[in-house]
Amino acid sequence: MNCDDALPRLTDHHHETLAADEAVALAEHLGSCGACAQAYCRLQAQLRGIGAAYAERPSDGARAALRAAVRTEFEPKPSRRVLAFLRRPIPAYGAALAAAIPLLAWFAAAPAETRPAGTSGTTQPTAPARIDDYDATVPLFDGNMS
Amino acid sequence: MSGAGTSDEALTRAVRDGDMAAFDVLYARYEVRLFAYVRRFIADRQHAEDVFQDVFMTVLRDRSFDPERGRFAAWLFTVARNRCRMAHRKGSRESRALEAMPRAEEAAQPRYAEADRVRRAMDALPEPQRQLLLLKQVAELTYREIAAVLGVAEGTIKSRLHAATSAFRAQLAKGDTP
Protein backbone atom coordinates (compact mmCIF):
# COMPACT_ATOMS: atom_id res chain seq x y z
CA MET A 1 0.00 0.00 0.00
CA ASN A 2 1.32 3.47 -0.83
CA CYS A 3 0.43 6.91 0.62
CA ASP A 4 -2.24 7.60 -2.03
CA ASP A 5 -4.04 4.44 -0.98
CA ALA A 6 -3.45 4.91 2.74
CA LEU A 7 -4.57 8.50 3.33
CA PRO A 8 -8.23 8.07 2.24
CA ARG A 9 -8.48 4.99 4.45
CA LEU A 10 -7.27 6.56 7.70
CA THR A 11 -10.76 7.52 8.88
CA ASP A 12 -12.14 4.05 8.29
CA HIS A 13 -9.09 2.56 9.95
CA HIS A 14 -9.71 4.70 13.02
CA HIS A 15 -13.37 3.66 13.11
CA GLU A 16 -12.35 0.03 12.51
CA THR A 17 -14.54 -0.36 9.47
CA LEU A 18 -11.88 -1.54 7.02
CA ALA A 19 -11.76 -5.12 5.82
CA ALA A 20 -9.25 -7.22 7.75
CA ASP A 21 -6.71 -7.49 4.91
CA GLU A 22 -6.91 -3.75 4.21
CA ALA A 23 -6.45 -2.95 7.90
CA VAL A 24 -3.33 -5.14 8.05
CA ALA A 25 -1.88 -3.55 4.89
CA LEU A 26 -2.58 -0.05 6.21
CA ALA A 27 -1.06 -0.83 9.60
CA GLU A 28 2.08 -2.08 7.84
CA HIS A 29 2.23 1.11 5.78
CA LEU A 30 1.78 3.30 8.88
CA GLY A 31 4.67 1.45 10.48
CA SER A 32 6.98 2.39 7.63
CA CYS A 33 5.71 5.84 6.54
CA GLY A 34 6.27 8.75 8.90
CA ALA A 35 4.03 11.18 7.01
CA CYS A 36 1.00 8.88 7.02
CA ALA A 37 1.61 7.91 10.65
CA GLN A 38 1.64 11.60 11.54
CA ALA A 39 -1.57 12.18 9.59
CA TYR A 40 -3.17 9.27 11.43
CA CYS A 41 -2.08 10.61 14.82
CA ARG A 42 -3.53 14.02 13.90
CA LEU A 43 -6.85 12.42 12.98
CA GLN A 44 -6.97 10.49 16.26
CA ALA A 45 -6.17 13.63 18.26
CA GLN A 46 -8.89 15.60 16.48
CA LEU A 47 -11.52 12.98 17.19
CA ARG A 48 -10.39 12.57 20.78
CA GLY A 49 -10.72 16.33 21.01
CA ILE A 50 -14.49 16.02 20.55
CA GLY A 51 -14.76 13.94 23.70
CA ALA A 52 -12.44 16.29 25.57
CA ALA A 53 -14.30 19.40 24.40
CA TYR A 54 -17.61 18.21 25.80
CA ALA A 55 -16.41 16.22 28.81
CA GLU A 56 -18.27 17.46 31.82
CA ARG A 57 -19.25 15.87 35.10
CA PRO A 58 -22.50 16.50 36.94
CA SER A 59 -22.13 18.13 40.34
CA ASP A 60 -21.77 16.12 43.55
CA GLY A 61 -25.18 17.41 44.56
CA ALA A 62 -26.75 15.93 41.43
CA ARG A 63 -25.09 12.61 42.15
CA ALA A 64 -26.27 12.62 45.77
CA ALA A 65 -29.83 13.51 44.72
CA LEU A 66 -29.93 10.74 42.12
CA ARG A 67 -28.46 8.22 44.56
CA ALA A 68 -31.07 9.12 47.16
CA ALA A 69 -33.85 8.79 44.58
CA VAL A 70 -32.57 5.38 43.50
CA ARG A 71 -32.32 4.24 47.13
CA THR A 72 -35.87 5.37 47.85
CA GLU A 73 -37.20 3.75 44.72
CA PHE A 74 -35.40 0.41 44.81
CA GLU A 75 -34.27 -0.30 48.36
CA PRO A 76 -36.31 -3.27 49.55
CA LYS A 77 -38.81 -2.56 52.36
CA PRO A 78 -38.26 -4.51 55.64
CA SER A 79 -41.25 -6.76 54.90
CA ARG A 80 -39.85 -7.54 51.45
CA ARG A 81 -36.44 -8.24 52.96
CA VAL A 82 -37.97 -10.80 55.37
CA LEU A 83 -39.88 -12.33 52.47
CA ALA A 84 -36.72 -12.50 50.40
CA PHE A 85 -34.92 -14.16 53.34
CA LEU A 86 -37.63 -16.78 53.61
CA ARG A 87 -37.70 -17.32 49.87
CA ARG A 88 -33.96 -17.70 49.53
CA PRO A 89 -32.86 -21.06 48.15
CA ILE A 90 -31.88 -23.59 50.82
CA PRO A 91 -28.73 -25.58 50.01
CA ALA A 92 -28.91 -29.39 49.97
CA TYR A 93 -26.87 -29.82 53.16
CA GLY A 94 -29.24 -27.41 54.88
CA ALA A 95 -32.23 -29.52 53.87
CA ALA A 96 -30.46 -32.68 55.06
CA LEU A 97 -29.69 -31.09 58.43
CA ALA A 98 -33.27 -29.90 58.79
CA ALA A 99 -34.54 -33.42 58.07
CA ALA A 100 -32.17 -34.88 60.64
CA ILE A 101 -33.45 -32.70 63.50
CA PRO A 102 -36.65 -34.72 64.27
CA LEU A 103 -34.64 -37.96 64.01
CA LEU A 104 -32.10 -36.71 66.55
CA ALA A 105 -34.92 -35.54 68.83
CA TRP A 106 -36.51 -38.99 68.66
CA PHE A 107 -33.21 -40.68 69.56
CA ALA A 108 -32.75 -38.39 72.52
CA ALA A 109 -36.29 -38.91 73.84
CA ALA A 110 -36.92 -42.61 73.15
CA PRO A 111 -36.14 -45.28 75.91
CA ALA A 112 -33.00 -47.29 75.30
CA GLU A 113 -34.77 -50.65 74.73
CA THR A 114 -36.87 -49.24 71.89
CA ARG A 115 -33.80 -48.09 69.99
CA PRO A 116 -32.29 -50.25 67.30
CA ALA A 117 -29.45 -52.58 68.42
CA GLY A 118 -26.08 -50.92 68.78
CA THR A 119 -27.51 -47.42 69.04
CA SER A 120 -27.78 -47.11 72.86
CA GLY A 121 -25.67 -44.46 74.42
CA THR A 122 -24.32 -46.50 77.46
CA THR A 123 -22.98 -50.07 77.78
CA GLN A 124 -25.22 -52.28 80.05
CA PRO A 125 -23.70 -55.33 81.93
CA THR A 126 -25.02 -58.50 80.34
CA ALA A 127 -25.49 -61.99 81.90
CA PRO A 128 -23.21 -64.79 80.60
CA ALA A 129 -24.69 -67.11 78.12
CA ARG A 130 -26.43 -70.05 79.75
CA ILE A 131 -25.33 -73.60 78.67
CA ASP A 132 -27.59 -76.53 79.51
CA ASP A 133 -26.25 -79.98 80.67
CA TYR A 134 -22.85 -78.71 81.71
CA ASP A 135 -21.28 -79.42 85.11
CA ALA A 136 -18.01 -77.73 85.81
CA THR A 137 -17.09 -80.22 88.61
CA VAL A 138 -17.03 -83.16 86.23
CA PRO A 139 -13.61 -83.60 84.64
CA LEU A 140 -13.63 -83.46 80.95
CA PHE A 141 -11.54 -86.60 80.65
CA ASP A 142 -11.52 -89.63 83.10
CA GLY A 143 -7.75 -90.28 82.61
CA ASN A 144 -8.27 -93.46 80.63
CA MET A 145 -7.63 -92.30 77.20
CA SER A 146 -6.68 -95.59 75.65
CA MET B 1 -21.85 -8.78 41.60
CA SER B 2 -20.98 -5.11 41.23
CA GLY B 3 -17.36 -5.37 40.13
CA ALA B 4 -15.76 -3.36 37.36
CA GLY B 5 -16.12 -6.22 34.90
CA THR B 6 -19.83 -6.70 35.49
CA SER B 7 -22.03 -5.94 32.48
CA ASP B 8 -24.34 -2.93 32.47
CA GLU B 9 -27.31 -5.25 32.22
CA ALA B 10 -26.30 -7.24 35.32
CA LEU B 11 -25.73 -3.98 37.20
CA THR B 12 -29.18 -2.74 36.17
CA ARG B 13 -30.76 -5.89 37.57
CA ALA B 14 -28.78 -5.49 40.79
CA VAL B 15 -29.80 -1.82 41.17
CA ARG B 16 -33.43 -2.81 40.74
CA ASP B 17 -32.91 -5.29 43.59
CA GLY B 18 -31.66 -2.45 45.78
CA ASP B 19 -27.90 -2.94 45.38
CA MET B 20 -26.46 0.57 45.79
CA ALA B 21 -22.90 -0.58 45.13
CA ALA B 22 -24.10 -1.63 41.67
CA PHE B 23 -25.59 1.82 41.20
CA ASP B 24 -22.25 3.44 42.06
CA VAL B 25 -20.46 1.38 39.40
CA LEU B 26 -23.13 2.08 36.78
CA TYR B 27 -23.11 5.78 37.61
CA ALA B 28 -19.32 6.00 37.34
CA ARG B 29 -19.49 4.43 33.89
CA TYR B 30 -21.98 6.88 32.50
CA GLU B 31 -21.81 10.13 34.46
CA VAL B 32 -19.43 11.91 32.07
CA ARG B 33 -20.65 10.26 28.89
CA LEU B 34 -24.32 10.91 29.55
CA PHE B 35 -23.98 14.32 31.14
CA ALA B 36 -21.71 15.59 28.35
CA TYR B 37 -24.25 14.38 25.80
CA VAL B 38 -27.17 16.05 27.59
CA ARG B 39 -25.18 19.21 28.21
CA ARG B 40 -24.57 19.58 24.49
CA PHE B 41 -28.28 20.24 24.08
CA ILE B 42 -29.18 22.03 27.30
CA ALA B 43 -27.26 25.16 28.09
CA ASP B 44 -28.42 25.66 31.65
CA ARG B 45 -26.36 23.42 33.93
CA GLN B 46 -29.08 22.98 36.53
CA HIS B 47 -31.62 22.05 33.88
CA ALA B 48 -29.12 19.65 32.32
CA GLU B 49 -28.59 17.97 35.70
CA ASP B 50 -32.35 17.60 36.12
CA VAL B 51 -32.63 15.96 32.70
CA PHE B 52 -29.60 13.77 33.47
CA GLN B 53 -31.24 12.49 36.66
CA ASP B 54 -34.57 12.04 34.92
CA VAL B 55 -33.00 9.97 32.14
CA PHE B 56 -31.15 7.72 34.59
CA MET B 57 -34.23 7.17 36.73
CA THR B 58 -36.46 6.56 33.72
CA VAL B 59 -34.23 3.77 32.46
CA LEU B 60 -33.86 2.15 35.86
CA ARG B 61 -37.57 2.46 36.59
CA ASP B 62 -38.85 1.36 33.21
CA ARG B 63 -39.64 -2.33 33.52
CA SER B 64 -40.34 -2.53 29.80
CA PHE B 65 -36.56 -2.42 29.39
CA ASP B 66 -35.45 -5.99 29.85
CA PRO B 67 -31.74 -6.14 30.71
CA GLU B 68 -31.68 -9.74 29.46
CA ARG B 69 -32.58 -8.68 25.93
CA GLY B 70 -31.57 -5.07 25.43
CA ARG B 71 -28.36 -3.11 25.62
CA PHE B 72 -28.34 -0.67 28.52
CA ALA B 73 -26.23 2.00 26.78
CA ALA B 74 -28.45 2.07 23.69
CA TRP B 75 -31.56 2.41 25.81
CA LEU B 76 -30.02 5.08 28.03
CA PHE B 77 -29.00 7.27 25.11
CA THR B 78 -32.27 6.69 23.27
CA VAL B 79 -34.11 8.07 26.30
CA ALA B 80 -31.57 10.90 26.63
CA ARG B 81 -31.96 11.83 22.97
CA ASN B 82 -35.75 11.92 23.28
CA ARG B 83 -35.61 14.02 26.45
CA CYS B 84 -33.25 16.50 24.81
CA ARG B 85 -35.49 16.75 21.76
CA MET B 86 -38.49 17.37 24.02
CA ALA B 87 -36.55 20.12 25.75
CA HIS B 88 -35.87 21.65 22.33
CA ARG B 89 -39.53 21.51 21.37
CA LYS B 90 -40.49 23.33 24.53
CA GLY B 91 -38.34 26.10 23.18
CA SER B 92 -37.37 27.37 26.57
CA ARG B 93 -34.31 29.56 26.90
CA GLU B 94 -32.60 26.86 28.92
CA SER B 95 -32.96 24.23 26.25
CA ARG B 96 -31.21 26.07 23.46
CA ALA B 97 -28.35 24.22 21.89
CA LEU B 98 -24.98 25.37 22.99
CA GLU B 99 -24.24 27.37 19.91
CA ALA B 100 -20.62 28.44 20.15
CA MET B 101 -20.64 27.71 23.91
CA PRO B 102 -20.12 31.27 25.19
CA ARG B 103 -17.78 30.66 28.07
CA ALA B 104 -15.58 33.72 28.00
CA GLU B 105 -13.57 32.94 31.13
CA GLU B 106 -12.73 29.49 29.78
CA ALA B 107 -11.97 30.61 26.25
CA ALA B 108 -9.20 32.85 27.54
CA GLN B 109 -7.09 29.80 28.44
CA PRO B 110 -5.26 27.92 25.65
CA ARG B 111 -6.57 24.55 26.79
CA TYR B 112 -10.13 25.75 26.52
CA ALA B 113 -9.44 27.66 23.33
CA GLU B 114 -8.77 24.30 21.66
CA ALA B 115 -12.03 22.92 23.07
CA ASP B 116 -13.83 26.00 21.80
CA ARG B 117 -12.36 25.47 18.34
CA VAL B 118 -13.66 21.88 18.35
CA ARG B 119 -17.10 22.99 19.54
CA ARG B 120 -17.31 25.59 16.79
CA ALA B 121 -16.45 22.98 14.20
CA MET B 122 -19.10 20.68 15.64
CA ASP B 123 -21.70 23.46 15.70
CA ALA B 124 -21.09 24.09 12.01
CA LEU B 125 -22.08 20.51 11.14
CA PRO B 126 -25.61 19.47 10.15
CA GLU B 127 -27.50 18.06 13.14
CA PRO B 128 -27.45 14.38 11.98
CA GLN B 129 -23.67 14.44 11.56
CA ARG B 130 -23.20 16.17 14.90
CA GLN B 131 -25.44 13.58 16.59
CA LEU B 132 -23.41 10.79 15.10
CA LEU B 133 -20.07 12.16 16.25
CA LEU B 134 -21.44 12.90 19.72
CA LEU B 135 -22.77 9.36 20.09
CA LYS B 136 -19.45 7.91 18.92
CA GLN B 137 -16.89 10.20 20.53
CA VAL B 138 -18.70 11.55 23.59
CA ALA B 139 -21.15 8.78 24.48
CA GLU B 140 -18.58 6.17 23.32
CA LEU B 141 -21.24 3.89 21.88
CA THR B 142 -20.54 1.01 19.52
CA TYR B 143 -21.89 1.02 15.96
CA ARG B 144 -24.56 -1.41 17.02
CA GLU B 145 -25.64 0.82 19.89
CA ILE B 146 -25.66 3.93 17.69
CA ALA B 147 -27.74 2.06 15.13
CA ALA B 148 -30.23 1.18 17.89
CA VAL B 149 -30.40 4.77 19.15
CA LEU B 150 -30.87 6.30 15.70
CA GLY B 151 -32.99 3.47 14.32
CA VAL B 152 -30.90 2.81 11.20
CA ALA B 153 -28.80 -0.10 9.97
CA GLU B 154 -25.31 -0.61 11.34
CA GLY B 155 -23.79 -0.41 7.85
CA THR B 156 -25.45 2.95 7.30
CA ILE B 157 -23.94 4.24 10.53
CA LYS B 158 -20.45 3.29 9.37
CA SER B 159 -20.75 5.12 6.06
CA ARG B 160 -22.38 8.16 7.66
CA LEU B 161 -19.70 8.29 10.31
CA HIS B 162 -17.04 8.44 7.63
CA ALA B 163 -18.81 11.42 6.03
CA ALA B 164 -19.33 13.11 9.41
CA THR B 165 -15.67 12.72 10.33
CA SER B 166 -14.55 14.21 7.02
CA ALA B 167 -16.98 17.13 7.44
CA PHE B 168 -15.77 17.75 10.98
CA ARG B 169 -12.13 17.80 9.90
CA ALA B 170 -12.99 20.14 7.05
CA GLN B 171 -14.64 22.51 9.54
CA LEU B 172 -11.62 22.34 11.81
CA ALA B 173 -9.34 23.17 8.89
CA LYS B 174 -11.62 26.02 7.91
CA GLY B 175 -11.37 27.38 11.45
CA ASP B 176 -7.58 27.27 11.24
CA THR B 177 -7.43 29.49 8.18
CA PRO B 178 -7.70 33.21 9.03
Interface residues (C-beta under 8 A of the other chain):
Chain A: T11 D12 H14 H15 T17 L43 Q46 L47 R48 G49 I50 G51 A52 A53 Y54 A55 E56 R57 P58 S59 G61 A62 R63 A65 L66 R67 A69 V70 R71 E73 F74 E75 P76
Chain B: V15 R16 D17 G18 M20 F23 D24 Y27 E31 V32 F35 A36 Y37 R39 R40 R45 A48 E49 F52 Q53 F56 M57 L60 R61 E114 A115 D116 V118 R119 M122 L133 L134 K136 Q137 V138 E140 Y143 K158 L161 H162 T165 S166 F168 R169 L172
